[in-house]
Amino acid sequence: MFLNFYFSSRLLCLLTVVLIFSSCSTKRTTLFNLEDKNDKKPAVTVLEKGNKNSVEILNQTILPGDILSLRNLQNETQILGYNAGLASGASTSSDYIVEQDSMVALPFLNRVKLGGLSIPDAERFLNAEYSKTLLKNPIIKVKITSLKVTVLGEFGRVGNLPISSDKTYLTDIIADAGGLNIRANPKNIRIIRGDLKNPKVISVNLKKLKALSNDNLYLHNNDIIYADTKNTYKFLDQITSTRNIIGIVVTTISAYLLIDRLTR
């Protein structure tokens, strides 16, 4: 009687665990639900504002280590004062590295500070500087060619992903990263932006369709995007970790008892 009860209880526990894991593996994550009038929580929340002047919402900010591409659209054959000797209509550009002190070495201007400026501000500055003595009515276009973000957490794949456009949205990178995996909590996506000593931290709830209208979701160079884990999987991970520790302890005790018995 006792043995039947023991094995029945063990079987019931096993079936419960199987049902939990099977329900976790088959449940689909639904994003961008229509607005629930009873849910007053915002779809996007700025948790930490960071440095007030560090970034602009819609424009990339030039940072140390960036590689800049500069073009003079007014005269494509004359790039920043160099006559490239190209045929009319040809296009070319030159690349320059932003040094750690935010300075960039440019032809005829020597070293100028572009780090910390937005792309439009850098273009206005260069147009003014080059038009003083060198170029007539230049149209200097600046582009950061080394744009990237870092994707961490519960994505299809993680790592550094390049940004091909100055106006790249969060959903574009999620798609490039293979989407959110089944363990991801779409209500808690974090974007960490700017100086890591005092970053801007943005929390995004992708379950809400309203999140797609927020300009904070336009990504910046070197943003870190983190997808948190659902609480269910955090709990299961803790159980697995505890089970592994218990297994090691039991194995150690069993080995000790076996050695002790053999040495008697």
C-alpha positions as CSV (number, residue, x, y, z in Angstrom):
1,M,0.0,0.0,0.0
2,F,2.8,2.4,1.0
3,L,4.8,1.6,-2.2
4,N,1.7,2.2,-4.4
5,F,1.2,5.6,-2.8
6,Y,4.9,6.4,-3.1
7,F,5.1,5.6,-6.8
8,S,1.8,7.3,-7.6
9,S,2.9,10.5,-6.0
10,R,6.2,10.3,-7.9
11,L,4.3,9.8,-11.1
12,L,2.0,12.7,-10.4
13,C,5.0,15.0,-9.8
14,L,6.7,13.8,-13.0
15,L,3.5,14.5,-15.0
16,T,3.2,18.0,-13.5
17,V,6.8,18.9,-14.5
18,V,6.2,17.6,-18.0
19,L,3.0,19.7,-18.3
20,I,4.8,22.8,-17.1
21,F,7.6,22.4,-19.6
22,S,5.3,21.5,-22.5
23,S,3.1,24.5,-21.8
24,C,6.2,26.8,-21.7
25,S,7.5,25.4,-25.0
26,T,4.2,25.7,-27.0
27,K,3.0,29.2,-25.8
28,R,3.4,31.9,-28.4
29,T,4.5,35.4,-27.6
30,T,2.1,38.0,-29.0
31,L,3.4,41.5,-29.6
32,F,1.8,44.9,-30.4
33,N,-1.6,44.3,-28.9
34,L,-4.2,47.0,-29.3
35,E,-4.6,49.5,-26.5
36,D,-6.3,48.3,-23.3
37,K,-8.1,51.3,-21.8
38,N,-7.8,49.7,-18.4
39,D,-4.0,49.5,-18.6
40,K,-2.6,52.9,-17.6
41,K,1.0,51.9,-17.7
42,P,3.0,53.6,-20.5
43,A,4.4,51.5,-23.4
44,V,7.8,53.3,-23.2
45,T,9.4,54.6,-20.0
46,V,12.6,56.5,-19.6
47,L,14.0,55.0,-16.4
48,E,17.2,57.0,-16.3
49,K,17.6,60.3,-18.2
50,G,21.5,60.2,-18.3
51,N,23.4,63.3,-19.4
52,K,20.9,65.8,-20.7
53,N,23.1,67.0,-23.5
54,S,24.6,63.6,-24.5
55,V,22.1,62.6,-27.2
56,E,19.3,63.8,-29.4
57,I,16.3,61.5,-30.0
58,L,16.3,61.5,-33.8
59,N,19.9,62.3,-34.7
60,Q,23.0,60.2,-34.3
61,T,25.7,61.7,-32.0
62,I,29.3,61.5,-33.0
63,L,31.4,59.7,-30.4
64,P,35.1,58.8,-30.0
65,G,36.1,55.8,-32.1
66,D,33.5,56.5,-34.8
67,I,34.5,56.4,-38.5
68,L,33.1,59.3,-40.4
69,S,32.5,59.5,-44.1
70,L,32.5,63.1,-45.6
71,R,31.3,64.2,-49.0
72,N,31.0,67.6,-50.7
73,L,27.7,67.4,-52.6
74,Q,28.2,70.8,-54.2
75,N,31.1,69.5,-56.2
76,E,31.5,65.7,-56.1
77,T,34.9,66.0,-57.8
78,Q,36.2,68.3,-55.1
79,I,36.2,66.6,-51.7
80,L,37.1,68.8,-48.9
81,G,39.5,70.9,-51.0
82,Y,41.1,68.0,-52.9
83,N,40.5,68.0,-56.6
84,A,40.0,64.3,-57.2
85,G,40.3,64.5,-60.9
86,L,37.2,62.5,-61.4
87,A,34.7,62.8,-64.3
88,S,31.7,65.0,-63.8
89,G,29.0,63.2,-61.8
90,A,31.4,60.8,-60.2
91,S,31.0,60.2,-56.5
92,T,33.6,59.7,-53.8
93,S,34.1,60.2,-50.1
94,S,36.8,60.2,-47.5
95,D,36.8,58.5,-44.1
96,Y,38.1,60.0,-40.9
97,I,38.5,58.5,-37.4
98,V,37.2,60.4,-34.3
99,E,40.0,60.3,-31.8
100,Q,39.5,59.7,-28.0
101,D,39.6,63.4,-27.3
102,S,36.7,63.9,-29.8
103,M,39.0,65.6,-32.3
104,V,39.1,64.7,-36.0
105,A,42.0,65.5,-38.4
106,L,40.6,67.0,-41.6
107,P,42.3,68.5,-44.7
108,F,43.0,72.2,-44.4
109,L,41.2,72.5,-41.0
110,N,43.8,70.4,-39.1
111,R,42.2,69.0,-35.9
112,V,38.6,70.0,-35.1
113,K,36.3,68.8,-32.4
114,L,33.3,66.9,-33.9
115,G,32.8,64.4,-31.0
116,G,29.6,65.2,-29.1
117,L,28.0,66.9,-32.0
118,S,24.9,65.6,-33.8
119,I,25.2,64.9,-37.5
120,P,23.3,68.1,-38.5
121,D,25.4,70.2,-36.1
122,A,28.6,68.7,-37.5
123,E,27.5,69.4,-41.1
124,R,26.7,73.0,-40.2
125,F,30.0,73.5,-38.5
126,L,32.0,72.0,-41.4
127,N,30.1,74.0,-44.0
128,A,30.9,77.2,-42.1
129,E,34.6,76.3,-41.7
130,Y,35.2,75.2,-45.3
131,S,33.3,78.2,-46.8
132,K,35.5,80.7,-45.0
133,T,38.6,80.3,-47.2
134,L,38.5,77.1,-49.3
135,L,35.1,76.1,-50.8
136,K,32.3,78.2,-52.2
137,N,28.9,77.3,-50.9
138,P,29.9,73.7,-49.9
139,I,27.3,71.1,-49.0
140,I,29.2,68.8,-46.7
141,K,27.4,65.6,-45.8
142,V,28.6,63.6,-42.8
143,K,27.8,59.9,-42.2
144,I,28.9,57.5,-39.4
145,T,30.0,54.4,-41.2
146,S,30.7,52.4,-38.1
147,L,27.2,52.4,-36.6
148,K,26.4,49.4,-34.5
149,V,24.4,48.2,-31.5
150,T,24.9,45.4,-29.0
151,V,22.1,42.9,-28.5
152,L,22.0,40.8,-25.3
153,G,19.6,38.6,-23.5
154,E,16.7,36.5,-25.0
155,F,17.1,37.1,-28.7
156,G,17.5,34.6,-31.5
157,R,21.2,35.6,-31.7
158,V,23.2,38.0,-29.6
159,G,26.3,40.2,-30.3
160,N,27.2,43.3,-32.1
161,L,25.0,44.1,-35.1
162,P,25.7,46.8,-37.6
163,I,23.2,49.6,-38.4
164,S,22.9,50.4,-42.0
165,S,20.8,53.6,-41.7
166,D,20.9,56.7,-39.4
167,K,17.2,56.1,-38.8
168,T,17.1,52.5,-37.6
169,Y,14.1,51.5,-35.4
170,L,14.2,49.0,-32.5
171,T,12.0,46.5,-34.4
172,D,14.5,46.5,-37.3
173,I,17.3,45.3,-35.1
174,I,15.0,42.7,-33.3
175,A,14.3,41.3,-36.7
176,D,18.1,41.2,-37.6
177,A,18.7,39.4,-34.3
178,G,16.3,36.6,-35.2
179,G,13.5,38.0,-33.1
180,L,12.7,37.4,-29.5
181,N,13.1,33.8,-28.4
182,I,10.4,31.9,-26.3
183,R,12.1,32.8,-23.0
184,A,12.0,36.6,-23.7
185,N,9.7,38.9,-21.7
186,P,8.4,41.3,-24.4
187,K,7.2,43.6,-21.6
188,N,10.7,44.3,-20.4
189,I,13.1,45.3,-23.2
190,R,15.8,47.7,-22.1
191,I,17.8,50.2,-24.2
192,I,20.9,51.6,-22.6
193,R,22.2,54.7,-24.3
194,G,25.0,57.1,-24.1
195,D,27.8,57.4,-21.5
196,L,27.9,54.1,-19.5
197,K,28.9,56.1,-16.4
198,N,25.6,57.9,-16.6
199,P,23.5,56.3,-19.3
200,K,20.0,56.9,-20.5
201,V,17.9,53.8,-19.8
202,I,14.6,53.2,-21.7
203,S,12.2,50.4,-20.8
204,V,9.9,49.2,-23.7
205,N,6.8,47.1,-23.5
206,L,6.5,45.5,-26.9
207,K,3.1,43.9,-26.0
208,K,1.7,47.4,-26.6
209,L,1.2,48.7,-30.1
210,K,1.6,52.2,-28.8
211,A,5.3,51.5,-28.3
212,L,5.9,51.8,-32.0
213,S,5.1,55.5,-32.0
214,N,7.8,56.5,-29.6
215,D,10.9,58.3,-31.0
216,N,13.1,56.9,-28.2
217,L,13.0,53.6,-30.1
218,Y,15.2,55.1,-33.0
219,L,18.5,53.5,-32.2
220,H,21.8,55.3,-31.6
221,N,25.3,54.2,-32.2
222,N,26.6,51.9,-29.5
223,D,23.2,51.4,-27.9
224,I,22.9,48.2,-25.8
225,I,19.6,46.4,-26.2
226,Y,18.7,43.8,-23.5
227,A,15.7,41.4,-23.6
228,D,14.8,40.2,-20.1
229,T,13.8,36.6,-19.3
230,K,10.2,35.7,-18.3
231,N,9.8,35.0,-14.6
232,T,8.6,31.5,-15.3
233,Y,12.0,30.6,-16.9
234,K,13.9,32.4,-14.2
235,F,12.2,30.1,-11.7
236,L,12.9,27.0,-13.8
237,D,16.5,28.1,-14.1
238,Q,16.8,28.3,-10.4
239,I,15.3,24.9,-10.0
240,T,17.7,23.4,-12.5
241,S,20.7,25.1,-10.8
242,T,19.5,23.8,-7.4
243,R,18.9,20.3,-8.8
244,N,22.4,20.2,-10.2
245,I,23.9,21.2,-6.9
246,I,21.9,18.6,-5.1
247,G,23.0,16.0,-7.7
248,I,26.7,16.9,-7.1
249,V,26.2,16.6,-3.3
250,V,24.4,13.3,-3.5
251,T,27.1,11.9,-5.9
252,T,29.9,13.0,-3.6
253,I,28.2,11.4,-0.5
254,S,27.5,8.2,-2.4
255,A,31.2,8.1,-3.6
256,Y,32.4,8.7,0.0
257,L,30.1,5.9,1.4
258,L,31.3,3.5,-1.3
259,I,34.9,4.2,-0.7
260,D,34.4,4.0,3.1
261,R,32.7,0.6,2.7
262,L,35.4,-0.8,0.4
263,T,38.2,0.3,2.7
264,R,36.8,-1.5,5.8
